[in-house]
Amino acid sequence: MDQLNELESILLDHLTEKYPSLKSHVPHLKVKDREVTKSGMIVHFDYTNAEEELNFDDINALFSGGENIEIKSLKQGLSYVIDVTDGQILYIEFTTYGENWNGKFGDYKIITE
């Protein structure tokens, strides 16, 4: 399993600003896989090394902070959504606005509207 990359970590930090009880979950998340589709990517998470008992509140949410992620290879950038089901952070889904994408971020910039 892979470590979270910088962008994934930043977006999860935004999630925990809205749902503070999930902050203790982030250090235990590892990337199970990054599934690249034609116009997006889904980053699936697994919980690992959860030595302490994590609190799985009854949170069910599809979270997006409304930001747009600009990357050089896409004209309109990416949107994202983070799935939290039964208090567990399951995945981040990145999607383009109809463009093909190879799943590589390179240099990026987060634009808050």
Backbone as CSV, one residue per row, in Angstrom:
resi,resn,N_x,N_y,N_z,CA_x,CA_y,CA_z,C_x,C_y,C_z
1,MET,0.833,-1.184,0.000,0.000,0.000,0.000,0.873,1.241,0.000
2,ASP,0.367,2.261,-0.634,1.105,3.512,-0.780,0.724,4.520,0.298
3,GLN,1.618,5.478,0.486,1.354,6.610,1.359,0.461,7.604,0.631
4,LEU,-0.195,8.454,1.392,-0.958,9.550,0.797,0.011,10.513,0.127
5,ASN,-0.373,11.071,-1.026,0.455,12.106,-1.619,0.055,13.462,-1.033
6,GLU,0.788,14.485,-1.402,0.571,15.813,-0.822,-0.851,16.319,-1.065
7,LEU,-1.338,16.193,-2.295,-2.668,16.693,-2.616,-3.747,15.934,-1.840
8,GLU,-3.639,14.624,-1.768,-4.600,13.830,-1.002,-4.622,14.274,0.456
9,SER,-3.449,14.508,1.028,-3.355,14.964,2.421,-4.015,16.319,2.619
10,ILE,-3.790,17.233,1.697,-4.392,18.571,1.789,-5.915,18.474,1.745
11,LEU,-6.431,17.680,0.819,-7.885,17.557,0.692,-8.495,16.891,1.920
12,LEU,-7.800,15.914,2.492,-8.286,15.281,3.717,-8.257,16.263,4.891
13,ASP,-7.269,17.164,4.910,-7.245,18.207,5.943,-8.486,19.093,5.834
14,HIS,-8.890,19.426,4.596,-10.099,20.232,4.397,-11.323,19.481,4.917
15,LEU,-11.363,18.172,4.682,-12.456,17.345,5.186,-12.521,17.411,6.710
16,THR,-11.368,17.291,7.370,-11.360,17.262,8.835,-11.668,18.622,9.455
17,GLU,-11.554,19.693,8.674,-12.000,20.998,9.182,-13.513,20.987,9.371
18,LYS,-14.225,20.326,8.468,-15.686,20.241,8.576,-16.113,19.129,9.533
19,TYR,-15.354,18.035,9.555,-15.665,16.882,10.414,-14.453,16.595,11.307
20,PRO,-14.281,17.361,12.391,-13.093,17.225,13.247,-12.877,15.823,13.816
21,SER,-13.932,15.059,14.017,-13.763,13.719,14.589,-13.003,12.786,13.648
22,LEU,-12.902,13.147,12.370,-12.174,12.309,11.410,-10.670,12.591,11.395
23,LYS,-10.239,13.633,12.098,-8.812,13.988,12.098,-7.936,12.835,12.603
24,SER,-8.421,12.101,13.594,-7.635,10.986,14.127,-7.539,9.818,13.145
25,HIS,-8.353,9.804,12.120,-8.341,8.730,11.129,-7.201,8.881,10.117
26,VAL,-6.875,10.115,9.772,-5.942,10.378,8.667,-4.583,9.692,8.839
27,PRO,-3.969,9.702,10.025,-2.667,9.026,10.152,-2.727,7.518,9.897
28,HIS,-3.916,6.942,9.945,-4.078,5.496,9.764,-4.482,5.111,8.349
29,LEU,-4.597,6.108,7.461,-5.010,5.826,6.093,-3.814,5.520,5.207
30,LYS,-3.948,4.491,4.402,-2.983,4.156,3.347,-3.775,4.007,2.064
31,VAL,-3.110,4.238,0.952,-3.760,4.106,-0.347,-3.756,2.637,-0.753
32,LYS,-4.955,2.074,-0.882,-5.095,0.693,-1.326,-4.793,0.605,-2.823
33,ASP,-5.365,1.540,-3.594,-5.056,1.624,-5.031,-5.506,2.962,-5.577
34,ARG,-4.921,3.323,-6.692,-5.312,4.507,-7.447,-5.785,4.002,-8.807
35,GLU,-7.081,4.046,-8.997,-7.708,3.518,-10.205,-7.919,4.664,-11.197
36,VAL,-7.124,4.668,-12.257,-7.216,5.722,-13.267,-8.256,5.315,-14.301
37,THR,-9.206,6.224,-14.539,-10.203,6.029,-15.580,-9.859,6.973,-16.726
38,LYS,-10.658,6.988,-17.748,-10.373,7.858,-18.894,-10.413,9.345,-18.511
39,SER,-11.337,9.687,-17.610,-11.490,11.099,-17.269,-11.451,11.353,-15.768
40,GLY,-10.692,10.544,-15.045,-10.593,10.752,-13.611,-9.751,9.703,-12.926
41,MET,-9.849,9.693,-11.608,-9.120,8.719,-10.812,-9.854,8.546,-9.480
42,ILE,-9.896,7.305,-9.009,-10.454,7.010,-7.692,-9.326,6.472,-6.821
43,VAL,-9.121,7.131,-5.683,-8.087,6.738,-4.728,-8.801,6.048,-3.568
44,HIS,-8.673,4.714,-3.494,-9.299,3.930,-2.434,-8.367,3.839,-1.231
45,PHE,-8.947,3.958,-0.034,-8.170,3.920,1.200,-8.443,2.667,2.009
46,ASP,-7.439,2.257,2.780,-7.558,1.229,3.808,-7.024,1.822,5.103
47,TYR,-7.571,1.362,6.216,-7.060,1.746,7.530,-6.001,0.736,7.939
48,THR,-4.858,1.229,8.387,-3.782,0.345,8.846,-3.223,0.849,10.165
49,ASN,-2.606,-0.037,10.901,-1.928,0.300,12.159,-2.799,1.118,13.099
50,ALA,-4.063,0.793,13.149,-4.985,1.509,14.042,-4.896,0.893,15.428
51,GLU,-3.830,1.270,16.137,-3.584,0.688,17.465,-4.631,1.140,18.477
52,GLU,-4.979,2.410,18.432,-6.009,2.881,19.348,-7.376,2.671,18.691
53,GLU,-8.373,2.662,19.484,-9.746,2.504,18.982,-10.174,3.818,18.326
54,LEU,-10.434,3.769,17.041,-10.885,4.963,16.340,-12.384,5.124,16.535
55,ASN,-12.803,6.366,16.584,-14.213,6.671,16.735,-14.852,6.743,15.350
56,PHE,-15.750,5.806,15.049,-16.447,5.808,13.772,-17.843,6.385,13.989
57,ASP,-17.888,7.719,14.007,-19.160,8.411,14.183,-20.101,8.055,13.038
58,ASP,-21.345,8.372,13.224,-22.342,8.097,12.198,-22.311,9.221,11.153
59,ILE,-21.181,9.308,10.450,-21.026,10.321,9.409,-21.154,9.630,8.060
60,ASN,-22.073,10.137,7.252,-22.229,9.691,5.879,-22.260,10.951,5.037
61,ALA,-21.216,11.138,4.214,-21.112,12.383,3.466,-20.323,12.189,2.187
62,LEU,-20.693,12.954,1.193,-19.860,13.152,0.017,-19.367,14.585,0.141
63,PHE,-18.090,14.743,0.451,-17.534,16.056,0.776,-16.725,16.600,-0.390
64,SER,-16.954,17.856,-0.711,-16.091,18.612,-1.611,-16.079,20.032,-1.090
65,GLY,-14.890,20.596,-0.989,-14.780,21.955,-0.486,-15.094,23.010,-1.524
66,GLY,-15.476,22.595,-2.742,-15.792,23.552,-3.797,-14.575,24.067,-4.547
67,GLU,-13.397,23.536,-4.217,-12.186,23.977,-4.900,-12.098,23.345,-6.298
68,ASN,-11.353,23.993,-7.157,-10.978,23.423,-8.446,-9.470,23.198,-8.396
69,ILE,-9.028,22.071,-8.917,-7.603,21.757,-8.918,-7.082,21.969,-10.321
70,GLU,-6.231,22.978,-10.491,-5.655,23.265,-11.803,-4.387,22.448,-11.986
71,ILE,-4.287,21.781,-13.125,-3.048,21.106,-13.507,-2.777,21.436,-14.964
72,LYS,-1.506,21.448,-15.321,-1.103,21.924,-16.651,-1.692,21.117,-17.794
73,SER,-1.895,19.823,-17.614,-2.344,18.981,-18.717,-3.855,19.063,-18.989
74,LEU,-4.588,19.815,-18.170,-6.037,19.922,-18.360,-6.453,21.385,-18.489
75,LYS,-7.314,21.657,-19.454,-7.775,23.033,-19.669,-8.621,23.541,-18.516
76,GLN,-9.502,22.662,-17.985,-10.433,23.113,-16.957,-10.163,22.522,-15.577
77,GLY,-9.121,21.729,-15.447,-8.757,21.207,-14.139,-9.607,20.037,-13.684
78,LEU,-9.599,19.820,-12.371,-10.267,18.683,-11.750,-11.200,19.141,-10.640
79,SER,-12.239,18.372,-10.444,-13.041,18.490,-9.231,-12.784,17.226,-8.422
80,TYR,-13.281,17.191,-7.207,-13.092,16.003,-6.380,-14.253,15.851,-5.416
81,VAL,-14.409,14.636,-4.921,-15.356,14.348,-3.857,-14.729,13.279,-2.971
82,ILE,-14.920,13.413,-1.659,-14.430,12.422,-0.697,-15.645,11.708,-0.122
83,ASP,-15.632,10.384,-0.184,-16.730,9.575,0.331,-16.428,9.143,1.764
84,VAL,-17.338,9.499,2.671,-17.284,9.034,4.058,-18.576,8.258,4.298
85,THR,-18.439,6.980,4.598,-19.599,6.118,4.824,-19.441,5.422,6.173
86,ASP,-20.466,5.526,6.991,-20.452,4.956,8.339,-19.211,5.367,9.124
87,GLY,-18.819,6.626,8.957,-17.694,7.169,9.705,-16.326,6.785,9.194
88,GLN,-16.243,6.090,8.057,-14.956,5.701,7.483,-14.704,6.472,6.194
89,ILE,-13.472,6.948,6.053,-13.073,7.639,4.827,-12.738,6.554,3.808
90,LEU,-13.555,6.442,2.760,-13.405,5.340,1.813,-12.561,5.678,0.595
91,TYR,-12.819,6.848,-0.022,-12.069,7.181,-1.235,-12.172,8.666,-1.571
92,ILE,-11.261,9.105,-2.438,-11.352,10.404,-3.093,-11.528,10.113,-4.579
93,GLU,-12.519,10.751,-5.182,-12.707,10.618,-6.630,-12.403,11.954,-7.288
94,PHE,-11.415,11.942,-8.172,-11.068,13.114,-8.971,-11.715,12.963,-10.335
95,THR,-12.322,14.034,-10.845,-12.916,13.975,-12.178,-12.573,15.229,-12.965
96,THR,-12.379,15.020,-14.255,-12.155,16.144,-15.150,-13.521,16.673,-15.589
97,TYR,-13.488,17.718,-16.345,-14.718,18.271,-16.911,-14.819,17.834,-18.370
98,GLY,-14.801,16.498,-18.571,-14.969,15.930,-19.904,-13.694,15.714,-20.695
99,GLU,-12.543,15.984,-20.086,-11.271,15.784,-20.784,-10.665,14.434,-20.418
100,ASN,-9.886,13.868,-21.337,-9.102,12.674,-21.020,-7.937,13.084,-20.137
101,TRP,-7.562,12.196,-19.214,-6.498,12.507,-18.264,-5.751,11.225,-17.928
102,ASN,-4.436,11.341,-17.771,-3.598,10.169,-17.499,-3.402,9.890,-16.007
103,GLY,-4.001,10.677,-15.133,-3.889,10.446,-13.701,-2.652,11.051,-13.056
104,LYS,-1.862,11.804,-13.803,-0.654,12.440,-13.268,-0.980,13.894,-12.901
105,PHE,-0.601,14.263,-11.671,-0.878,15.618,-11.211,0.199,16.609,-11.626
106,GLY,1.462,16.249,-11.497,2.530,17.214,-11.747,2.344,18.419,-10.856
107,ASP,2.633,19.586,-11.386,2.395,20.823,-10.644,0.894,21.093,-10.627
108,TYR,0.371,21.425,-9.479,-1.054,21.705,-9.359,-1.249,22.954,-8.514
109,LYS,-2.433,23.507,-8.619,-2.797,24.668,-7.826,-4.264,24.494,-7.418
110,ILE,-4.544,24.679,-6.133,-5.903,24.564,-5.639,-6.538,25.959,-5.655
111,ILE,-7.624,26.072,-6.406,-8.324,27.359,-6.542,-9.608,27.291,-5.733
112,THR,-9.720,28.174,-4.759,-10.923,28.262,-3.937,-11.836,29.318,-4.531
113,GLU,-13.088,28.943,-4.703,-14.044,29.888,-5.299,-14.711,30.746,-4.262
